[in-house]
Amino acid sequence: MALALGLADTSLAQERAHFHHVRLNVTSVDDSIRFYSRVFGAVPVRFRGSDALFTERSLILFNKVDQPPPSDLVSSIWHIGWGGVDVKSEFEWWKNHGVDIHTPLSPLPGLDNYYFYVRGPDKELIEINTMGHHRFAHVHLLATDVNETTGWYAKHLGLTPQRPLPVPNPGGDMATLRTIWLNSFRCDNVTLIVFGKPDRDPPPPWWPDPPLKQIQPTEGRAIDHIAFSYRDIGPVFERMRAGGVKIVRPIAAGEPLKLKSFFVLAPDDVLVEIVEAKPVPEGAWDE
C-alpha cells in the first residue's frame, strides 16, 4: 500500500525519460558491430567520435575491455531482445549461419509465437521472439521484488507500469506466464520487462541455469548498463538525489564521448546512466 501511495505523488508529473542506449563491455568493437549489423540490422554510426550502433530510436555503445567480461546469468539484466517475423525459419537460418544458439526454438504456450536465445560476441544474451518486426524491442530484467523495481522506474523516470501496483506474487512453480511474478513498462519503442528472479529449486523450465538466489551488480559485466535521456539533467539529478536515489557518479562529461551524464543504481544494483540529449527523431545526437 505504501508503494502504491508513493507512486501517486507529483513525481509522476515529471518529464518522462527517453530510452537512450545499452552499453556493452566488449573485447572487440569491430566484431560486435559486425555481429549486430549482420544479425539484427543495427546501423554502424559514429557517435561523438566513437564507433557505435543505431537501432531505430536508440544506440548500442561499447566499452573496450582487455579481458572477456563476465557473462554468466547472475545480474538483473537478463538479456536484450529483438523482434522476429517468421521466427521458426529465422532460427534455422541463423543456426546454419554460425550464430551461437544459447537456447533452442521454443513456443510460447497458447500462441503461434516462438522465441530463442543467442549469444553475442562477448557471450551477452539476446532474445529473438515473434513480434512481426525485426527491431530492437526490449530489455528483460530480473528482480528480487517486482513491485519495488517497477515502482522505482515509475517514480524516478516517469514510466507507467503496464499493470497497476502492487502486483501480487502468484507463487507456484513459475513455469508459465500465469505463475511468474511480472510487470513491464514502455519507454519509447523499448519495453522493459520485469520478472521475479528464478530462485526456485528446481528452477522453472524457461531458466536453464541454477536457481538465481543472489543477484549481482551489472557494472563490468557483458551488459554493463542501460541509459535514459532528458533534455536537461540538472533538475533530474537534484530530484533523484533528494528522493534518496543512490548516485554512483555525479554529473560529468566523461571520456571518451564527452557525453554529459550521471550514473545511479536502480534496484538489484542495475547501473543506470542518465544522459543529457535530445530525443529521437528530433535529433539523433549532437556532436
Secondary structure, 3 states (H helix, E strand, C coil): CHHHHHCCCHHHHCCCCEEEEEEEEECCHHHHHHHHHHHHCCEEEEECCEEEEEECCEEEEEEECCCCCCCCCCECEEEEEEEECCHHHHHHHHHCCCCEEEEEEEECCCCCCEEEEEECCCCCEEEEEECCCCCEEEEEEEECCHHHHHHHHHHHHCCCECCCCCCCCCCCCCCCCCCCCEEEEEECCEEEEEEECCCCCCCCCCCCCCCCCCCECCCCCCEEEEEEEECCCHHHHHHHHHCCCEEEEEEEEECCCCEEEEEEEEHHHEEEEEEECCCCCCCCCCC
